[in-house]
Amino acid sequence: MFDIGFWEVIFLAVITLLVVGPERLPKVARTAGLWVGKIRGFVVSVKADIDRELAADELKRTLEKQASVPEIEELIDEAAGELMPGKRSSAKKDADALPARESGDVTDDKHT
């Protein structure tokens, strides 16, 4: 954000020492440190709020895009139907409708 080098900091410290004086310099430095900390905390808070809002907006757009695809709803309904024990899928119903062929249990009425 600010590109302040070592010599600029030294220059500001010397000017502050000359203007404020050596007896009030520790109090001024402490107060300035508190203000800088509050400002940094505020900036971090604002950045976090902006990031949260952007993420929420992106999630909302993604959900709207997915809701516009009808195939997803059909897949969800099919998956929910297969997972529920009371419901049976159409594939299982079709398989149950076919006659059962077991190797040794088939009896032919003509041979008896």
C-alpha positions as a Markdown table, in Angstrom:
| # | Residue | x | y | z |
|---|---|---|---|---|
| 1 | Met | 0.0 | 0.0 | 0.0 |
| 2 | Phe | 2.5 | 2.6 | 1.1 |
| 3 | Asp | 6.1 | 2.1 | 0.1 |
| 4 | Ile | 8.0 | 3.7 | 3.0 |
| 5 | Gly | 11.7 | 2.8 | 3.2 |
| 6 | Phe | 14.1 | 2.8 | 6.2 |
| 7 | Trp | 15.4 | 6.3 | 5.6 |
| 8 | Glu | 11.9 | 7.8 | 5.4 |
| 9 | Val | 11.0 | 6.2 | 8.7 |
| 10 | Ile | 14.2 | 7.6 | 10.3 |
| 11 | Phe | 13.5 | 11.0 | 8.8 |
| 12 | Leu | 9.9 | 11.0 | 10.2 |
| 13 | Ala | 11.2 | 9.9 | 13.7 |
| 14 | Val | 13.7 | 12.7 | 13.8 |
| 15 | Ile | 11.1 | 15.3 | 12.7 |
| 16 | Thr | 8.7 | 14.0 | 15.3 |
| 17 | Leu | 11.4 | 14.1 | 18.0 |
| 18 | Leu | 12.1 | 17.7 | 17.2 |
| 19 | Val | 8.5 | 18.8 | 17.1 |
| 20 | Val | 7.1 | 16.8 | 20.0 |
| 21 | Gly | 10.1 | 16.6 | 22.3 |
| 22 | Pro | 11.7 | 13.7 | 24.1 |
| 23 | Glu | 9.5 | 13.8 | 27.1 |
| 24 | Arg | 6.2 | 13.4 | 25.2 |
| 25 | Leu | 7.5 | 11.2 | 22.4 |
| 26 | Pro | 6.7 | 7.8 | 24.2 |
| 27 | Lys | 3.1 | 8.9 | 24.7 |
| 28 | Val | 2.7 | 10.1 | 21.1 |
| 29 | Ala | 4.2 | 6.9 | 19.8 |
| 30 | Arg | 1.9 | 4.8 | 22.0 |
| 31 | Thr | -1.2 | 6.7 | 20.8 |
| 32 | Ala | -0.1 | 6.5 | 17.2 |
| 33 | Gly | 0.4 | 2.7 | 17.5 |
| 34 | Leu | -3.1 | 2.3 | 18.9 |
| 35 | Trp | -4.6 | 4.3 | 16.1 |
| 36 | Val | -2.6 | 2.3 | 13.5 |
| 37 | Gly | -3.8 | -0.9 | 15.1 |
| 38 | Lys | -7.4 | 0.3 | 15.0 |
| 39 | Ile | -7.1 | 1.3 | 11.4 |
| 40 | Arg | -5.6 | -2.0 | 10.4 |
| 41 | Gly | -8.4 | -3.9 | 12.3 |
| 42 | Phe | -11.0 | -1.8 | 10.4 |
| 43 | Val | -9.4 | -2.5 | 7.1 |
| 44 | Val | -9.2 | -6.2 | 7.8 |
| 45 | Ser | -12.9 | -6.2 | 8.8 |
| 46 | Val | -13.9 | -4.4 | 5.7 |
| 47 | Lys | -11.9 | -6.8 | 3.5 |
| 48 | Ala | -13.5 | -9.8 | 5.2 |
| 49 | Asp | -17.0 | -8.3 | 4.7 |
| 50 | Ile | -16.4 | -7.7 | 1.0 |
| 51 | Asp | -15.0 | -11.2 | 0.6 |
| 52 | Arg | -18.0 | -12.7 | 2.3 |
| 53 | Glu | -20.4 | -10.7 | 0.1 |
| 54 | Leu | -18.6 | -11.7 | -3.0 |
| 55 | Ala | -18.6 | -15.4 | -2.0 |
| 56 | Ala | -22.3 | -15.2 | -1.2 |
| 57 | Asp | -23.1 | -13.5 | -4.5 |
| 58 | Glu | -21.1 | -16.1 | -6.4 |
| 59 | Leu | -22.9 | -18.9 | -4.6 |
| 60 | Lys | -26.2 | -17.4 | -5.4 |
| 61 | Arg | -25.4 | -17.2 | -9.1 |
| 62 | Thr | -24.2 | -20.8 | -9.1 |
| 63 | Leu | -27.4 | -22.0 | -7.4 |
| 64 | Glu | -29.5 | -20.0 | -9.8 |
| 65 | Lys | -27.6 | -21.5 | -12.7 |
| 66 | Gln | -28.1 | -25.0 | -11.4 |
| 67 | Ala | -31.7 | -24.4 | -10.7 |
| 68 | Ser | -32.3 | -23.5 | -14.4 |
| 69 | Val | -31.1 | -27.0 | -15.5 |
| 70 | Pro | -34.1 | -29.4 | -15.3 |
| 71 | Glu | -32.0 | -32.5 | -15.6 |
| 72 | Ile | -30.5 | -31.9 | -12.2 |
| 73 | Glu | -33.9 | -31.9 | -10.6 |
| 74 | Glu | -34.8 | -35.2 | -12.3 |
| 75 | Leu | -31.5 | -36.7 | -11.2 |
| 76 | Ile | -32.1 | -35.6 | -7.6 |
| 77 | Asp | -35.7 | -37.0 | -7.7 |
| 78 | Glu | -34.4 | -40.4 | -9.1 |
| 79 | Ala | -31.6 | -40.5 | -6.5 |
| 80 | Ala | -34.0 | -39.7 | -3.7 |
| 81 | Gly | -36.4 | -42.4 | -4.9 |
| 82 | Glu | -33.7 | -45.1 | -5.0 |
| 83 | Leu | -32.5 | -44.2 | -1.5 |
| 84 | Met | -35.9 | -44.3 | 0.1 |
| 85 | Pro | -36.7 | -47.9 | 1.2 |
| 86 | Gly | -40.5 | -47.6 | 0.5 |
| 87 | Lys | -40.0 | -46.6 | -3.1 |
| 88 | Arg | -38.7 | -48.8 | -5.9 |
| 89 | Ser | -37.1 | -47.6 | -9.1 |
| 90 | Ser | -38.5 | -48.5 | -12.5 |
| 91 | Ala | -35.5 | -50.7 | -13.2 |
| 92 | Lys | -36.2 | -52.8 | -10.2 |
| 93 | Lys | -39.9 | -53.0 | -11.1 |
| 94 | Asp | -39.0 | -54.2 | -14.6 |
| 95 | Ala | -36.6 | -56.8 | -13.3 |
| 96 | Asp | -39.2 | -58.2 | -11.0 |
| 97 | Ala | -41.7 | -58.4 | -13.8 |
| 98 | Leu | -39.5 | -60.9 | -15.7 |
| 99 | Pro | -40.0 | -64.6 | -15.0 |
| 100 | Ala | -37.5 | -66.1 | -12.6 |
| 101 | Arg | -35.3 | -68.7 | -14.2 |
| 102 | Glu | -33.5 | -70.8 | -11.7 |
| 103 | Ser | -31.3 | -73.6 | -12.9 |
| 104 | Gly | -32.6 | -76.7 | -11.0 |
| 105 | Asp | -36.1 | -75.6 | -10.0 |
| 106 | Val | -37.7 | -75.3 | -13.5 |
| 107 | Thr | -40.3 | -77.9 | -13.9 |
| 108 | Asp | -41.9 | -78.6 | -17.2 |
| 109 | Asp | -45.6 | -79.8 | -17.1 |
| 110 | Lys | -45.1 | -81.8 | -20.3 |
| 111 | His | -42.7 | -84.3 | -18.8 |
| 112 | Thr | -44.7 | -85.3 | -15.8 |
